[in-house]
Amino acid sequence: MAAKLSLTSTQNILSGYTIPVLGYGLYQVPGEIAEDVTERALKAGYRHIDSAAVYRNERECVSAIEKAGLKRSDVFLTTKVLPQATGYEAAKRSIEDSLKKAETEYFDLILLHAPFGGKEGRRGAWRALAEAQKAGMARSIGVSNFGLHHLEELEDYIKSSGEGRIEVGQYELHPWLGRADLVDWLHKRGVVIEAYSPLARGTRMDEPVLRAISEKHKKSPAQVLIRWSLQKGFVPLPKSATLERILENANVFDFELDEDDMQSLHTDEYAPSTWDPTVQQD
Protein backbone atom coordinates (compact mmCIF):
# COMPACT_ATOMS: atom_id res chain seq x y z
CA MET A 1 0.00 0.00 0.00
CA ALA A 2 1.95 2.97 1.33
CA ALA A 3 5.30 1.40 0.40
CA LYS A 4 4.42 1.74 -3.27
CA LEU A 5 3.98 5.47 -3.04
CA SER A 6 6.31 7.87 -4.83
CA LEU A 7 6.65 11.62 -5.19
CA THR A 8 4.43 11.38 -8.28
CA SER A 9 1.67 9.40 -6.52
CA THR A 10 -1.73 11.01 -6.10
CA GLN A 11 -4.98 10.63 -4.20
CA ASN A 12 -8.39 10.98 -5.81
CA ILE A 13 -10.55 13.95 -4.85
CA LEU A 14 -14.36 13.80 -4.89
CA SER A 15 -14.28 16.58 -7.52
CA GLY A 16 -12.77 14.11 -9.99
CA TYR A 17 -9.30 15.65 -9.86
CA THR A 18 -6.22 14.20 -8.17
CA ILE A 19 -3.85 15.62 -5.56
CA PRO A 20 -0.16 14.70 -5.15
CA VAL A 21 0.41 12.80 -1.89
CA LEU A 22 3.19 15.13 -0.71
CA GLY A 23 3.03 18.91 -0.77
CA TYR A 24 5.38 21.78 -0.09
CA GLY A 25 4.01 24.19 2.51
CA LEU A 26 4.65 27.93 2.42
CA TYR A 27 3.36 29.01 5.82
CA GLN A 28 5.56 31.81 7.20
CA VAL A 29 7.80 31.78 4.12
CA PRO A 30 8.41 35.49 3.38
CA GLY A 31 7.59 36.78 -0.07
CA GLU A 32 11.20 37.78 -0.75
CA ILE A 33 12.37 34.14 -0.65
CA ALA A 34 9.13 32.32 -1.51
CA GLU A 35 9.75 32.29 -5.24
CA ASP A 36 13.27 30.91 -4.88
CA VAL A 37 12.44 28.13 -2.40
CA THR A 38 9.32 27.14 -4.32
CA GLU A 39 11.34 26.89 -7.51
CA ARG A 40 13.82 24.68 -5.65
CA ALA A 41 11.01 22.46 -4.42
CA LEU A 42 9.60 22.13 -7.92
CA LYS A 43 13.01 21.28 -9.36
CA ALA A 44 13.35 18.66 -6.62
CA GLY A 45 10.20 17.00 -7.94
CA TYR A 46 7.39 18.44 -5.82
CA ARG A 47 4.22 19.10 -7.81
CA HIS A 48 2.01 20.30 -4.98
CA ILE A 49 2.35 23.77 -3.45
CA ASP A 50 0.30 24.96 -0.47
CA SER A 51 -0.16 28.72 -0.13
CA ALA A 52 -2.84 31.02 1.31
CA ALA A 53 -4.00 34.60 0.95
CA VAL A 54 -2.71 35.39 4.43
CA TYR A 55 0.77 34.02 3.56
CA ARG A 56 1.19 36.78 0.95
CA ASN A 57 3.17 34.59 -1.44
CA GLU A 58 0.58 33.42 -3.99
CA ARG A 59 2.16 35.34 -6.88
CA GLU A 60 5.60 34.01 -5.97
CA CYS A 61 4.26 30.46 -6.28
CA VAL A 62 3.07 31.03 -9.83
CA SER A 63 6.30 32.83 -10.73
CA ALA A 64 8.26 29.85 -9.40
CA ILE A 65 6.26 27.49 -11.60
CA GLU A 66 7.17 29.61 -14.61
CA LYS A 67 10.85 29.86 -13.60
CA ALA A 68 11.03 26.10 -13.08
CA GLY A 69 10.01 25.67 -16.72
CA LEU A 70 6.71 24.06 -15.84
CA LYS A 71 3.20 24.68 -17.09
CA ARG A 72 0.61 25.89 -14.62
CA SER A 73 -1.30 22.63 -15.19
CA ASP A 74 1.76 20.63 -14.07
CA VAL A 75 1.46 21.84 -10.48
CA PHE A 76 -1.31 21.44 -7.90
CA LEU A 77 -1.64 24.89 -6.31
CA THR A 78 -3.68 25.65 -3.20
CA THR A 79 -4.77 28.90 -1.63
CA LYS A 80 -7.06 29.73 1.26
CA VAL A 81 -9.64 32.45 1.80
CA LEU A 82 -8.47 35.09 4.25
CA PRO A 83 -9.45 34.00 7.80
CA GLN A 84 -11.19 37.32 8.41
CA ALA A 85 -13.05 37.19 5.08
CA THR A 86 -16.28 35.86 6.56
CA GLY A 87 -19.62 36.08 4.85
CA TYR A 88 -20.43 35.87 1.16
CA GLU A 89 -19.14 39.21 -0.14
CA ALA A 90 -15.87 39.21 1.80
CA ALA A 91 -15.05 35.63 0.81
CA LYS A 92 -15.90 36.34 -2.82
CA ARG A 93 -13.53 39.34 -2.79
CA SER A 94 -10.79 37.29 -1.17
CA ILE A 95 -11.05 34.61 -3.87
CA GLU A 96 -11.03 37.17 -6.67
CA ASP A 97 -8.10 39.03 -5.11
CA SER A 98 -6.10 35.80 -4.84
CA LEU A 99 -6.63 35.00 -8.50
CA LYS A 100 -5.66 38.54 -9.48
CA LYS A 101 -2.54 38.64 -7.29
CA ALA A 102 -1.37 35.21 -8.39
CA GLU A 103 -2.11 36.01 -12.04
CA THR A 104 -3.68 32.61 -12.56
CA GLU A 105 -7.05 31.65 -13.97
CA TYR A 106 -7.72 29.01 -11.33
CA PHE A 107 -6.46 27.33 -8.19
CA ASP A 108 -6.51 23.56 -7.95
CA LEU A 109 -7.82 23.87 -4.41
CA ILE A 110 -9.31 26.72 -2.39
CA LEU A 111 -10.05 26.24 1.29
CA LEU A 112 -11.86 28.27 3.91
CA HIS A 113 -8.88 28.95 6.18
CA ALA A 114 -10.70 28.95 9.52
CA PRO A 115 -14.25 28.62 10.92
CA PHE A 116 -14.52 32.29 11.83
CA GLY A 117 -17.54 34.57 11.41
CA GLY A 118 -20.16 32.51 13.20
CA LYS A 119 -22.75 30.28 11.55
CA GLU A 120 -23.98 32.82 9.01
CA GLY A 121 -20.47 33.99 8.19
CA ARG A 122 -19.35 30.43 7.48
CA ARG A 123 -22.40 29.73 5.36
CA GLY A 124 -21.88 32.84 3.27
CA ALA A 125 -18.19 32.13 2.79
CA TRP A 126 -18.96 28.57 1.72
CA ARG A 127 -21.54 29.80 -0.80
CA ALA A 128 -18.89 32.06 -2.34
CA LEU A 129 -16.47 29.14 -2.48
CA ALA A 130 -19.02 26.82 -4.11
CA GLU A 131 -19.81 29.50 -6.70
CA ALA A 132 -16.10 29.93 -7.42
CA GLN A 133 -15.87 26.21 -8.12
CA LYS A 134 -18.83 26.33 -10.48
CA ALA A 135 -17.17 29.25 -12.30
CA GLY A 136 -13.92 27.32 -12.76
CA MET A 137 -11.90 29.46 -10.36
CA ALA A 138 -11.35 26.46 -8.08
CA ARG A 139 -11.17 22.88 -9.24
CA SER A 140 -11.69 21.50 -5.74
CA ILE A 141 -12.86 23.08 -2.49
CA GLY A 142 -12.76 22.35 1.21
CA VAL A 143 -12.05 23.62 4.69
CA SER A 144 -9.15 24.06 7.09
CA ASN A 145 -9.28 24.06 10.88
CA PHE A 146 -13.02 23.31 11.07
CA GLY A 147 -13.96 21.47 14.27
CA LEU A 148 -16.38 18.56 14.25
CA HIS A 149 -19.30 20.83 15.15
CA HIS A 150 -18.36 23.19 12.30
CA LEU A 151 -18.18 20.27 9.86
CA GLU A 152 -21.58 18.94 10.88
CA GLU A 153 -23.09 22.42 10.65
CA LEU A 154 -21.62 22.86 7.16
CA GLU A 155 -22.76 19.41 6.07
CA ASP A 156 -26.32 20.27 7.11
CA TYR A 157 -26.12 23.51 5.12
CA ILE A 158 -24.79 21.73 2.04
CA LYS A 159 -27.59 19.15 2.22
CA SER A 160 -30.23 21.88 2.39
CA SER A 161 -28.68 24.25 -0.15
CA GLY A 162 -26.97 21.91 -2.60
CA GLU A 163 -23.97 24.24 -2.57
CA GLY A 164 -20.84 22.19 -3.28
CA ARG A 165 -19.38 19.51 -1.02
CA ILE A 166 -16.44 19.19 1.35
CA GLU A 167 -13.71 17.60 -0.76
CA VAL A 168 -10.55 18.36 1.24
CA GLY A 169 -9.92 19.03 4.93
CA GLN A 170 -6.62 20.51 6.12
CA TYR A 171 -5.49 20.24 9.75
CA GLU A 172 -2.44 20.20 11.97
CA LEU A 173 -1.80 16.46 12.27
CA HIS A 174 1.09 14.49 13.76
CA PRO A 175 1.48 11.76 16.42
CA TRP A 176 0.84 14.25 19.22
CA LEU A 177 -2.29 15.61 17.57
CA GLY A 178 -4.04 12.68 15.92
CA ARG A 179 -7.58 14.17 15.89
CA ALA A 180 -9.17 10.70 15.65
CA ASP A 181 -12.73 12.07 15.68
CA LEU A 182 -12.12 14.49 12.82
CA VAL A 183 -10.12 11.98 10.80
CA ASP A 184 -12.86 9.37 11.16
CA TRP A 185 -15.57 11.84 10.14
CA LEU A 186 -13.64 12.94 7.05
CA HIS A 187 -12.55 9.45 6.02
CA LYS A 188 -16.12 8.15 6.16
CA ARG A 189 -17.12 10.83 3.65
CA GLY A 190 -14.23 10.29 1.27
CA VAL A 191 -12.66 13.65 2.07
CA VAL A 192 -8.93 14.02 1.37
CA ILE A 193 -7.10 14.88 4.61
CA GLU A 194 -4.10 17.20 4.44
CA ALA A 195 -1.64 17.46 7.34
CA TYR A 196 -0.04 20.82 7.93
CA SER A 197 2.78 21.15 10.48
CA PRO A 198 3.37 17.38 10.12
CA LEU A 199 6.70 17.89 11.90
CA ALA A 200 5.00 19.59 14.88
CA ARG A 201 7.13 22.63 14.00
CA GLY A 202 10.20 20.76 15.21
CA THR A 203 9.05 20.76 18.85
CA ARG A 204 9.09 16.96 19.34
CA MET A 205 12.20 15.88 17.45
CA ASP A 206 13.94 14.68 20.62
CA GLU A 207 11.14 12.32 21.66
CA PRO A 208 12.87 9.01 22.57
CA VAL A 209 10.41 6.88 20.57
CA LEU A 210 10.89 9.04 17.49
CA ARG A 211 14.66 8.92 17.85
CA ALA A 212 14.61 5.13 18.20
CA ILE A 213 12.51 4.67 15.03
CA SER A 214 14.73 7.15 13.21
CA GLU A 215 17.85 5.16 14.08
CA LYS A 216 16.14 1.88 13.19
CA HIS A 217 15.38 3.04 9.64
CA LYS A 218 18.46 5.27 9.25
CA LYS A 219 16.17 8.18 8.47
CA SER A 220 15.81 11.57 10.12
CA PRO A 221 13.03 12.19 12.67
CA ALA A 222 11.42 14.52 10.12
CA GLN A 223 11.37 11.78 7.49
CA VAL A 224 9.81 9.36 9.97
CA LEU A 225 7.05 11.87 10.77
CA ILE A 226 6.31 12.50 7.10
CA ARG A 227 6.22 8.76 6.49
CA TRP A 228 3.85 8.34 9.45
CA SER A 229 1.54 10.89 7.87
CA LEU A 230 1.63 9.18 4.48
CA GLN A 231 0.87 5.78 6.01
CA LYS A 232 -2.07 7.28 7.91
CA GLY A 233 -3.48 8.21 4.50
CA PHE A 234 -2.86 11.93 4.94
CA VAL A 235 -1.31 14.37 2.47
CA PRO A 236 1.51 15.97 4.48
CA LEU A 237 2.65 19.54 3.79
CA PRO A 238 6.14 19.91 5.29
CA LYS A 239 7.73 23.33 5.06
CA SER A 240 11.37 24.33 4.83
CA ALA A 241 13.34 27.21 3.39
CA THR A 242 16.59 25.25 2.95
CA LEU A 243 17.35 23.10 -0.08
CA GLU A 244 18.82 20.28 2.02
CA ARG A 245 15.63 19.95 4.06
CA ILE A 246 13.40 20.34 1.01
CA LEU A 247 15.19 17.37 -0.57
CA GLU A 248 15.22 15.38 2.67
CA ASN A 249 11.48 15.83 3.19
CA ALA A 250 10.82 14.33 -0.25
CA ASN A 251 13.10 11.33 0.34
CA VAL A 252 10.50 9.29 2.20
CA PHE A 253 9.43 6.75 -0.37
CA ASP A 254 12.20 4.17 0.01
CA PHE A 255 11.20 2.86 3.44
CA GLU A 256 8.09 1.90 5.37
CA LEU A 257 7.18 2.05 9.04
CA ASP A 258 6.06 -1.33 10.33
CA GLU A 259 3.08 -1.99 12.58
CA ASP A 260 5.19 -1.72 15.73
CA ASP A 261 6.54 1.66 14.59
CA MET A 262 3.08 3.01 13.92
CA GLN A 263 1.79 1.73 17.24
CA SER A 264 4.76 3.20 19.09
CA LEU A 265 4.06 6.59 17.54
CA HIS A 266 0.41 6.47 18.58
CA THR A 267 -0.41 8.81 21.45
CA ASP A 268 -3.58 10.19 22.97
CA GLU A 269 -2.01 13.60 23.33
CA TYR A 270 -3.76 16.74 22.14
CA ALA A 271 -0.79 19.06 21.68
CA PRO A 272 -1.13 21.66 18.91
CA SER A 273 2.14 23.32 17.95
CA THR A 274 0.37 26.31 16.43
CA TRP A 275 -3.11 27.92 16.45
CA ASP A 276 -6.17 25.67 16.87
CA PRO A 277 -9.39 27.23 15.52
CA THR A 278 -11.13 23.83 15.62
CA VAL A 279 -12.05 24.53 19.28
CA GLN A 280 -13.85 27.78 18.46
CA GLN A 281 -17.40 27.43 19.73
CA ASP A 282 -19.42 30.09 17.89
Disulfide bonds with the S-S distance in Angstrom:
none
